[in-house]
């Protein structure tokens, strides 16, 4: 069923983190409904809005990293392309920043 996708460990961990985040946010929303709040984002947002924006940002950061990995190897004279774990950590950090301060 999932033969169309390359399920490497980083990809599986990334999607598992997204699934756990969605479950956690659902439980949090049931226990404590959210209100609009203004952070560094240019609009007032709820937790769900910030999660959506953060997930999109995380996905785009990962795609940009994968697209630029070969260039990073050339620019920094690396023997091989940098690990996708770097983009995972950066994208999860960006998601946390958006969720907390956005």
N, CA and C atoms as a LAMMPS dump frame, in Angstrom:
ITEM: TIMESTEP
0
ITEM: NUMBER OF ATOMS
306
ITEM: BOX BOUNDS ff ff ff
-5.0000000000000000e+02 5.0000000000000000e+02
-5.0000000000000000e+02 5.0000000000000000e+02
-5.0000000000000000e+02 5.0000000000000000e+02
ITEM: ATOMS id mol type element x y z
1 1 1 N 0.817 -1.199 0
2 1 2 C 0 0 0
3 1 3 C 0.859 1.261 0
4 2 1 N 1.944 1.248 0.76
5 2 2 C 2.805 2.432 0.823
6 2 3 C 4.058 2.277 -0.025
7 3 1 N 4.009 1.471 -1.069
8 3 2 C 5.178 1.252 -1.92
9 3 3 C 5.571 2.484 -2.714
10 4 1 N 4.656 3.416 -2.876
11 4 2 C 4.928 4.596 -3.673
12 4 3 C 5.839 5.583 -2.957
13 5 1 N 6.038 5.412 -1.657
14 5 2 C 6.828 6.361 -0.884
15 5 3 C 8.066 5.699 -0.307
16 6 1 N 9.143 6.432 -0.28
17 6 2 C 10.377 5.924 0.295
18 6 3 C 10.334 6.151 1.8
19 7 1 N 10.102 5.088 2.561
20 7 2 C 9.985 5.205 4.011
21 7 3 C 11.334 4.963 4.659
22 8 1 N 12.15 5.999 4.675
23 8 2 C 13.411 5.926 5.401
24 8 3 C 13.134 6.276 6.855
25 9 1 N 14.098 6.047 7.7
26 9 2 C 13.919 6.351 9.123
27 9 3 C 13.601 7.825 9.361
28 10 1 N 14.33 8.779 8.755
29 10 2 C 13.985 10.191 8.993
30 10 3 C 12.572 10.546 8.545
31 11 1 N 12.117 9.974 7.425
32 11 2 C 10.766 10.26 6.935
33 11 3 C 9.734 9.711 7.909
34 12 1 N 9.964 8.502 8.389
35 12 2 C 9.029 7.888 9.338
36 12 3 C 8.99 8.671 10.647
37 13 1 N 10.14 9.108 11.125
38 13 2 C 10.187 9.889 12.372
39 13 3 C 9.473 11.225 12.189
40 14 1 N 9.68 11.869 11.041
41 14 2 C 9.04 13.151 10.752
42 14 3 C 7.52 13.005 10.787
43 15 1 N 6.983 11.988 10.097
44 15 2 C 5.541 11.801 10.062
45 15 3 C 4.994 11.336 11.414
46 16 1 N 5.772 10.565 12.144
47 16 2 C 5.348 10.154 13.488
48 16 3 C 5.245 11.369 14.406
49 17 1 N 6.198 12.287 14.299
50 17 2 C 6.142 13.517 15.105
51 17 3 C 4.918 14.349 14.743
52 18 1 N 4.589 14.432 13.465
53 18 2 C 3.403 15.177 13.049
54 18 3 C 2.144 14.523 13.616
55 19 1 N 2.06 13.198 13.532
56 19 2 C 0.885 12.482 14.057
57 19 3 C 0.756 12.685 15.563
58 20 1 N 1.867 12.57 16.294
59 20 2 C 1.829 12.771 17.741
60 20 3 C 1.447 14.208 18.092
61 21 1 N 1.914 15.147 17.307
62 21 2 C 1.567 16.552 17.533
63 21 3 C 0.074 16.773 17.338
64 22 1 N -0.485 16.189 16.28
65 22 2 C -1.92 16.341 16.035
66 22 3 C -2.755 15.718 17.151
67 23 1 N -2.362 14.55 17.627
68 23 2 C -3.075 13.911 18.731
69 23 3 C -2.961 14.772 19.994
70 24 1 N -1.754 15.234 20.292
71 24 2 C -1.548 16.071 21.473
72 24 3 C -2.327 17.368 21.414
73 25 1 N -2.348 17.996 20.247
74 25 2 C -3.088 19.251 20.103
75 25 3 C -4.586 19.034 20.237
76 26 1 N -5.085 17.903 19.752
77 26 2 C -6.505 17.601 19.887
78 26 3 C -6.886 17.449 21.357
79 27 1 N -6.083 16.71 22.091
80 27 2 C -6.345 16.528 23.521
81 27 3 C -6.257 17.86 24.253
82 28 1 N -5.226 18.659 23.932
83 28 2 C -5.05 19.968 24.567
84 28 3 C -6.25 20.874 24.282
85 29 1 N -6.736 20.847 23.042
86 29 2 C -7.87 21.7 22.669
87 29 3 C -9.143 21.274 23.406
88 30 1 N -9.331 19.982 23.6
89 30 2 C -10.508 19.502 24.328
90 30 3 C -10.432 19.925 25.797
91 31 1 N -9.25 19.808 26.396
92 31 2 C -9.078 20.145 27.815
93 31 3 C -9.096 21.655 28.061
94 32 1 N -8.51 22.416 27.133
95 32 2 C -8.379 23.854 27.328
96 32 3 C -8.582 24.571 25.989
97 33 1 N -9.808 25.01 25.678
98 33 2 C -10.06 25.693 24.404
99 33 3 C -9.166 26.93 24.242
100 34 1 N -8.785 27.187 23.024
101 34 2 C -7.845 28.26 22.727
102 34 3 C -8.552 29.59 22.492
103 35 1 N -7.777 30.667 22.588
104 35 2 C -8.256 32.014 22.268
105 35 3 C -7.28 32.641 21.282
106 36 1 N -7.738 33.691 20.619
107 36 2 C -6.857 34.397 19.687
108 36 3 C -5.739 35.088 20.452
109 37 1 N -4.54 35.082 19.84
110 37 2 C -3.381 35.707 20.466
111 37 3 C -2.516 36.306 19.368
112 38 1 N -1.874 37.422 19.663
113 38 2 C -0.988 38.083 18.699
114 38 3 C 0.449 37.867 19.126
115 39 1 N 1.24 37.231 18.262
116 39 2 C 2.663 37.036 18.494
117 39 3 C 3.436 37.749 17.401
118 40 1 N 4.552 37.144 16.948
119 40 2 C 5.332 37.791 15.895
120 40 3 C 4.716 37.603 14.509
121 41 1 N 3.758 36.668 14.371
122 41 2 C 3.061 36.527 13.093
123 41 3 C 2.186 37.75 12.861
124 42 1 N 1.983 38.15 11.604
125 42 2 C 1.254 39.397 11.345
126 42 3 C -0.252 39.327 11.561
127 43 1 N -0.761 38.2 12.067
128 43 2 C -2.189 38.054 12.315
129 43 3 C -2.405 37.464 13.704
130 44 1 N -3.584 37.68 14.259
131 44 2 C -3.938 37.027 15.517
132 44 3 C -4.257 35.566 15.205
133 45 1 N -3.697 34.647 15.987
134 45 2 C -3.834 33.23 15.681
135 45 3 C -4.256 32.434 16.916
136 46 1 N -4.826 31.271 16.661
137 46 2 C -5.112 30.304 17.712
138 46 3 C -3.999 29.251 17.674
139 47 1 N -4.013 28.326 18.629
140 47 2 C -3.018 27.252 18.623
141 47 3 C -3.08 26.448 17.328
142 48 1 N -4.294 26.166 16.878
143 48 2 C -4.459 25.406 15.638
144 48 3 C -3.898 26.14 14.435
145 49 1 N -4.099 27.444 14.369
146 49 2 C -3.542 28.251 13.278
147 49 3 C -2.023 28.183 13.29
148 50 1 N -1.443 28.342 14.483
149 50 2 C 0.018 28.309 14.597
150 50 3 C 0.56 26.926 14.255
151 51 1 N -0.175 25.873 14.631
152 51 2 C 0.249 24.522 14.274
153 51 3 C 0.252 24.353 12.76
154 52 1 N -0.8 24.788 12.1
155 52 2 C -0.885 24.68 10.649
156 52 3 C 0.253 25.444 9.976
157 53 1 N 0.465 26.681 10.392
158 53 2 C 1.546 27.499 9.818
159 53 3 C 2.9 26.85 10.106
160 54 1 N 3.076 26.333 11.319
161 54 2 C 4.33 25.677 11.688
162 54 3 C 4.586 24.404 10.898
163 55 1 N 3.535 23.606 10.671
164 55 2 C 3.704 22.383 9.885
165 55 3 C 4.051 22.695 8.43
166 56 1 N 3.405 23.703 7.875
167 56 2 C 3.761 24.117 6.512
168 56 3 C 5.211 24.595 6.454
169 57 1 N 5.614 25.383 7.436
170 57 2 C 6.995 25.876 7.481
171 57 3 C 7.977 24.717 7.603
172 58 1 N 7.674 23.755 8.456
173 58 2 C 8.552 22.593 8.629
174 58 3 C 8.679 21.805 7.332
175 59 1 N 7.572 21.614 6.64
176 59 2 C 7.608 20.878 5.375
177 59 3 C 8.443 21.619 4.338
178 60 1 N 8.245 22.925 4.229
179 60 2 C 9.009 23.702 3.247
180 60 3 C 10.5 23.745 3.597
181 61 1 N 10.833 23.831 4.877
182 61 2 C 12.242 23.797 5.277
183 61 3 C 12.885 22.465 4.895
184 62 1 N 12.173 21.358 5.116
185 62 2 C 12.697 20.051 4.74
186 62 3 C 12.875 19.935 3.229
187 63 1 N 11.893 20.397 2.467
188 63 2 C 12.002 20.338 1.009
189 63 3 C 13.149 21.211 0.499
190 64 1 N 13.306 22.389 1.066
191 64 2 C 14.405 23.275 0.663
192 64 3 C 15.753 22.626 0.97
193 65 1 N 15.858 22.006 2.132
194 65 2 C 17.112 21.357 2.508
195 65 3 C 17.434 20.22 1.546
196 66 1 N 16.435 19.4 1.232
197 66 2 C 16.664 18.286 0.313
198 66 3 C 17.071 18.815 -1.061
199 67 1 N 16.419 19.881 -1.507
200 67 2 C 16.756 20.464 -2.8
201 67 3 C 18.137 21.091 -2.841
202 68 1 N 18.598 21.615 -1.715
203 68 2 C 19.892 22.3 -1.674
204 68 3 C 21.025 21.44 -1.12
205 69 1 N 20.751 20.197 -0.75
206 69 2 C 21.769 19.353 -0.112
207 69 3 C 23.006 19.173 -0.988
208 70 1 N 22.814 18.977 -2.277
209 70 2 C 23.959 18.806 -3.177
210 70 3 C 24.778 20.101 -3.261
211 71 1 N 24.084 21.23 -3.261
212 71 2 C 24.79 22.522 -3.295
213 71 3 C 25.548 22.759 -1.989
214 72 1 N 24.953 22.378 -0.852
215 72 2 C 25.655 22.494 0.424
216 72 3 C 26.953 21.686 0.392
217 73 1 N 26.887 20.48 -0.162
218 73 2 C 28.08 19.636 -0.244
219 73 3 C 29.158 20.315 -1.091
220 74 1 N 28.764 20.969 -2.182
221 74 2 C 29.73 21.66 -3.031
222 74 3 C 30.255 22.928 -2.353
223 75 1 N 29.355 23.724 -1.761
224 75 2 C 29.759 24.977 -1.132
225 75 3 C 30.721 24.756 0.026
226 76 1 N 30.436 23.767 0.848
227 76 2 C 31.242 23.522 2.043
228 76 3 C 32.275 22.415 1.839
229 77 1 N 32.439 21.977 0.578
230 77 2 C 33.431 20.962 0.196
231 77 3 C 33.314 19.715 1.071
232 78 1 N 32.092 19.205 1.182
233 78 2 C 31.837 18 1.959
234 78 3 C 32.002 16.776 1.062
235 79 1 N 32.361 15.652 1.663
236 79 2 C 32.523 14.425 0.883
237 79 3 C 31.18 13.865 0.437
238 80 1 N 30.145 14.071 1.244
239 80 2 C 28.806 13.619 0.888
240 80 3 C 27.799 14.665 1.311
241 81 1 N 26.554 14.494 0.847
242 81 2 C 25.509 15.45 1.21
243 81 3 C 25.24 15.4 2.707
244 82 1 N 24.898 16.549 3.314
245 82 2 C 24.602 16.559 4.751
246 82 3 C 23.372 15.71 5.072
247 83 1 N 23.312 15.219 6.275
248 83 2 C 22.231 14.347 6.727
249 83 3 C 20.902 15.086 6.794
250 84 1 N 19.831 14.371 6.462
251 84 2 C 18.51 14.972 6.549
252 84 3 C 18.082 15.173 7.999
253 85 1 N 18.795 14.563 8.938
254 85 2 C 18.492 14.786 10.348
255 85 3 C 18.705 16.249 10.715
256 86 1 N 19.62 16.916 10.025
257 86 2 C 19.844 18.345 10.275
258 86 3 C 18.578 19.124 9.957
259 87 1 N 17.985 18.849 8.796
260 87 2 C 16.761 19.564 8.428
261 87 3 C 15.606 19.202 9.352
262 88 1 N 15.581 17.968 9.839
263 88 2 C 14.537 17.564 10.778
264 88 3 C 14.625 18.386 12.056
265 89 1 N 15.821 18.504 12.605
266 89 2 C 16.007 19.261 13.851
267 89 3 C 15.668 20.738 13.632
268 90 1 N 16.118 21.305 12.513
269 90 2 C 15.845 22.716 12.223
270 90 3 C 14.344 22.942 12.034
271 91 1 N 13.688 22.049 11.3
272 91 2 C 12.26 22.232 11.051
273 91 3 C 11.437 22.058 12.323
274 92 1 N 11.802 21.122 13.184
275 92 2 C 11.076 20.965 14.451
276 92 3 C 11.326 22.165 15.368
277 93 1 N 12.535 22.732 15.307
278 93 2 C 12.819 23.952 16.065
279 93 3 C 11.973 25.116 15.575
280 94 1 N 11.833 25.229 14.252
281 94 2 C 10.996 26.285 13.687
282 94 3 C 9.534 26.093 14.08
283 95 1 N 9.077 24.846 14.069
284 95 2 C 7.701 24.558 14.482
285 95 3 C 7.483 24.949 15.936
286 96 1 N 8.417 24.605 16.814
287 96 2 C 8.295 24.964 18.221
288 96 3 C 8.308 26.483 18.415
289 97 1 N 9.17 27.172 17.678
290 97 2 C 9.233 28.632 17.769
291 97 3 C 7.903 29.266 17.346
292 98 1 N 7.339 28.795 16.263
293 98 2 C 6.067 29.335 15.788
294 98 3 C 4.957 29.034 16.783
295 99 1 N 4.957 27.827 17.325
296 99 2 C 3.921 27.469 18.292
297 99 3 C 4.016 28.308 19.566
298 100 1 N 5.224 28.581 20.014
299 100 2 C 5.403 29.287 21.293
300 100 3 C 5.297 30.804 21.137
301 101 1 N 5.956 31.373 20.134
302 101 2 C 6.044 32.834 20.009
303 101 3 C 5.197 33.418 18.886
304 102 1 N 4.687 32.566 18.003
305 102 2 C 3.938 33.038 16.829
306 102 3 C 2.649 33.607 17.218
